[in-house]
Amino acid sequence: MGFGREETAPSLMVDFLDKCGGYAVIDGGFATELERHGADLNDPLWSAKCLISSPHLVRRVHLDYLDAGANIIITASYQATIQGFEAKGLSREEGETLLRRSVEIAYEAREIYYDMCTKSSSDYIQDGKLSRRPILVAASVGSYGAYLADGSEYSGKYGDAVTVNTLKDFHRRRVQILAHSGADLIAFETTPNKLEAQAYAELLEEEALEIPAWFSFSCKDETNVVSGDSILECVTIADSCKHVVAVTSKPVLIYPNSGETYDAQQKQWLKSSGVADEDFVSYIGNWREAGASLFGGCCRTTPNTIRAIATELSRKTT
């Protein structure tokens, strides 16, 4: 299912949510699932390394989340940047091809999943009629800090030398490619400061990219993103962008990590206040009451997390 370009972006997400029964399920953590399937991600490219070495594992993780009930699968392009691929010795053309490939793999997974579903499955029966479960492909764009791989994606501290124009120049070609890749929407993920949110919003307008997008922010508390910038200021920037389909006056999405803490120096996750996969759903009711309508997980969440969310939402909507 794709978004028709003739309609406004926000109304498209509203229409999608209506088809999903009012609430939609986003997939969960990607890198740790790749590792669970045997991938070695000790590399600056992180999960994007698998686009080169093991695309079959990328497809496998997408399928795991679809089988768990996800309505939206996010591509393995979070850490995939042209600059990062060039640093590994690939040409610009090869890097651009890998970006497109990340979307192709997600689409392949969706088609495989649909083919695997039988007409007697719940995915095909809705109100007594044969119907496919709505599934979208979101092309992931990670923050500038993710490319730096120095922990700044968790702090939003890029230094005074980094400006809005710096960030637009960094992201521009990647966003252009993903916007024309056939993805249903672009997911600007783990945005750590309002500077980068502003860069994304301006980039979408300047390039006249006719593709819906969402902005998600990494937050440190109830009122601030990790940089210390006000959440309200950040989402106001996103909300004012006509291409954005999910944020404040538009549908709200929430997909936090498991609660563990990332140590940028050791490059590993540390146990902290994380909750078990199934217990993650205990927050769903509060998030719904607060106005959210798209739910999923980020780092260290699993297909079990997503399955539990999908099950909980199906109870609430029946």
Secondary structure as UniProt FT lines:
FT   TURN            5..6
FT   HELIX           9..19
FT   TURN            20..21
FT   STRAND          24..26
FT   HELIX           31..36
FT   TURN            37..38
FT   TURN            44..45
FT   HELIX           46..49
FT   HELIX           50..53
FT   HELIX           55..68
FT   STRAND          72..74
FT   TURN            76..79
FT   HELIX           82..87
FT   TURN            88..89
FT   HELIX           92..116
FT   TURN            119..120
FT   TURN            122..124
FT   STRAND          125..126
FT   TURN            127..128
FT   STRAND          129..130
FT   STRAND          136..141
FT   HELIX           144..148
FT   HELIX           152..154
FT   TURN            160..161
FT   HELIX           164..179
FT   TURN            180..182
FT   STRAND          185..191
FT   HELIX           194..206
FT   TURN            207..208
FT   STRAND          213..217
FT   STRAND          224..225
FT   TURN            226..227
FT   HELIX           231..239
FT   TURN            242..243
FT   STRAND          244..246
FT   STRAND          252..254
FT   STRAND          261..263
FT   TURN            264..267
FT   STRAND          268..270
FT   HELIX           278..283
FT   HELIX           284..289
FT   TURN            290..291
FT   STRAND          292..295
FT   TURN            299..300
FT   HELIX           303..317
//
